[in-house]
Amino acid sequence: MAVLLETISLVKNLKLTHIEYNDAYSHLNKSTLVQESNLFNEKSLSVLKCVDLLNKIIFLLNQVGRE
């Protein structure tokens, strides 16, 4: 119970005046993704690189509807 009260006290004392949110992929454009897509042609694929590229593609596809 004491930990909960201490946490509540800390949250009340915390004063955030401004939180700025930046998308991790906000700097992307289509031509960059086209160039990066060549990694799918490599003999040994890196799972992390592929997942990152697919996330970027999905991000841009979602941005099309918002513009």
PAZAPA-4460 file (N, C-alpha, C; in steps of 0.05 Angstrom, whole numbers, plus 32768, in hexadecimal, padded with zeros to 4 digits):
% residues 67
    n_x    n_y    n_z   ca_x   ca_y   ca_z    c_x    c_y    c_z   seq   type   mol
   8010   7FE8   8000   8000   8000   8000   8011   8019   8000     1      M     A
   8028   8018   800E   8039   802F   800F   8046   8035   7FF4     2      A     A
   804B   8020   7FE5   8057   8024   7FCA   8042   8032   7FB8     3      V     A
   8029   802A   7FBA   8014   8036   7FAA   8011   8053   7FB1     4      L     A
   8011   805A   7FCB   800F   8076   7FD3   8026   8087   7FCA     5      L     A
   803E   807B   7FCB   8056   8089   7FC2   8054   808E   7FA3     6      E     A
   804B   807A   7F94   8048   807D   7F77   8034   8093   7F71     7      T     A
   801E   8093   7F7F   8009   80A7   7F7A   8015   80C3   7F80     8      I     A
   8024   80C5   7F95   8031   80DE   7F9D   8044   80E7   7F87     9      S     A
   8054   80D5   7F7C   8067   80DC   7F67   8058   80E5   7F4E    10      L     A
   8043   80D7   7F47   8034   80DF   7F2F   8028   80FB   7F32    11      V     A
   801D   8101   7F4A   8012   811B   7F4E   8027   8131   7F4D    12      K     A
   803F   812B   7F55   8055   813F   7F55   8061   8142   7F3A    13      N     A
   805D   812F   7F28   8069   8130   7F0E   8059   8144   7EFD    14      L     A
   8067   8158   7EF3   805B   816C   7EE3   8067   816C   7EC7    15      K     A
   8058   8162   7EB4   8062   8163   7E98   8054   817A   7E8A    16      L     A
   8063   818D   7E80   8057   81A4   7E73   8052   819E   7E56    17      T     A
   8064   818F   7E49   8061   818B   7E2C   806E   8170   7E25    18      H     A
   805F   8160   7E17   8069   8146   7E0D   8067   8147   7DEF    19      I     A
   807E   8144   7DE2   807E   8144   7DC5   8082   8128   7DBA    20      E     A
   8070   8120   7DA8   8071   8105   7D9D   807B   8106   7D81    21      Y     A
   8090   80F7   7D7B   809B   80F5   7D60   8099   80D8   7D57    22      N     A
   808E   80D4   7D3F   808E   80B9   7D34   80AA   80B0   7D2D    23      D     A
   80AF   8097   7D31   80CA   808D   7D2B   80CF   808D   7D0C    24      A     A
   80B9   808C   7CFD   80BC   808B   7CE0   80B2   80A4   7CD2    25      Y     A
   80B0   80BA   7CE0   80A5   80D3   7CD5   80B6   80DF   7CBE    26      S     A
   80CF   80D6   7CBC   80E1   80E1   7CA8   80E1   80D1   7C8E    27      H     A
   80D1   80BC   7C8C   80D2   80AA   7C75   80C5   80B6   7C5C    28      L     A
   80CE   80AC   7C46   80C1   80B1   7C2D   80C1   8098   7C1B    29      N     A
   80B2   8098   7C06   80AF   8080   7BF6   80C9   8078   7BE9    30      K     A
   80D8   808B   7BDF   80F1   8084   7BD1   8105   8076   7BE3    31      S     A
   8106   807E   7BFC   8117   8071   7C0F   8110   8054   7C13    32      T     A
   80F6   804F   7C15   80EC   8033   7C19   80F2   8022   7C00    33      L     A
   80EF   802E   7BE9   80F5   801F   7BD0   8112   8016   7BD0    34      V     A
   8124   8028   7BD8   8140   8021   7BD9   8146   800C   7BEE    35      Q     A
   8139   800E   7C05   813D   7FFB   7C1B   8132   7FE0   7C14    36      E     A
   811E   7FDF   7C03   8110   7FC5   7BFD   8123   7FB2   7BEE    37      S     A
   813A   7FBB   7BE6   814D   7FA9   7BD9   8158   7F94   7BED    38      N     A
   8154   7F98   7C06   815D   7F84   7C1A   814F   7F6A   7C17    39      L     A
   8137   7F6A   7C0B   8128   7F51   7C07   8135   7F40   7BF1    40      F     A
   8147   7F4B   7BE1   8155   7F3D   7BCC   816E   7F30   7BD5    41      N     A
   8177   7F35   7BEE   818F   7F29   7BF8   818C   7F0B   7BFE    42      E     A
   81A2   7EFD   7BFC   81A2   7EE0   7C01   819B   7ED9   7C1E    43      K     A
   81A7   7EE7   7C30   81A1   7EE2   7C4C   8192   7EFA   7C57    44      S     A
   8179   7EF5   7C5E   8168   7F0B   7C67   816B   7F0F   7C85    45      L     A
   816B   7F27   7C8E   816C   7F2E   7CAA   814F   7F33   7CB3    46      S     A
   8146   7F23   7CC5   812A   7F25   7CCF   8125   7F41   7CDA    47      V     A
   8137   7F4C   7CE9   8133   7F66   7CF5   8130   7F7C   7CE0    48      L     A
   8141   7F7B   7CCC   8140   7F8F   7CB7   8126   7F8C   7CA7    49      K     A
   811E   7F74   7CA2   8105   7F70   7C93   80ED   7F7A   7CA3    50      C     A
   80EC   7F74   7CBC   80D6   7F7D   7CCD   80D5   7F9B   7CCE    51      V     A
   80ED   7FA7   7CD1   80EE   7FC4   7CD2   80E4   7FD1   7CB8    52      D     A
   80EC   7FC6   7CA2   80E3   7FD0   7C88   80C5   7FCD   7C84    53      L     A
   80BB   7FB6   7C8C   809E   7FB1   7C8A   808E   7FC4   7C9C    54      L     A
   8099   7FCA   7CB3   808C   7FDE   7CC5   808C   7FFA   7CB8    55      N     A
   80A2   8001   7CAB   80A3   801A   7C9D   808E   801C   7C87    56      K     A
   808B   8006   7C78   8078   8005   7C62   805C   8008   7C6D    57      I     A
   8056   7FFA   7C82   803B   7FFC   7C8F   8036   8018   7C99    58      I     A
   804B   8024   7CA5   8048   8040   7CAE   8040   8052   7C97    59      F     A
   804F   8050   7C81   8048   8062   7C6A   802D   805D   7C5F    60      L     A
   8025   8043   7C5E   800A   803D   7C54   7FF5   8049   7C66    61      L     A
   7FF9   8049   7C7F   7FE6   8055   7C92   7FE6   8074   7C8F    62      N     A
   7FFC   8080   7C88   7FFD   809D   7C85   7FEE   80A7   7C6C    63      Q     A
   7FEB   8096   7C58   7FDD   809D   7C3F   7FC1   80A5   7C46    64      V     A
   7FB3   8096   7C57   7F98   809C   7C5E   7F95   80B5   7C6E    65      G     A
   7FA9   80BE   7C7C   7FA8   80D5   7C8E   7FAE   80F0   7C80    66      R     A
   7FBA   80EE   7C69   7FC3   8107   7C5B   7FAD   8113   7C4B    67      E     A
***
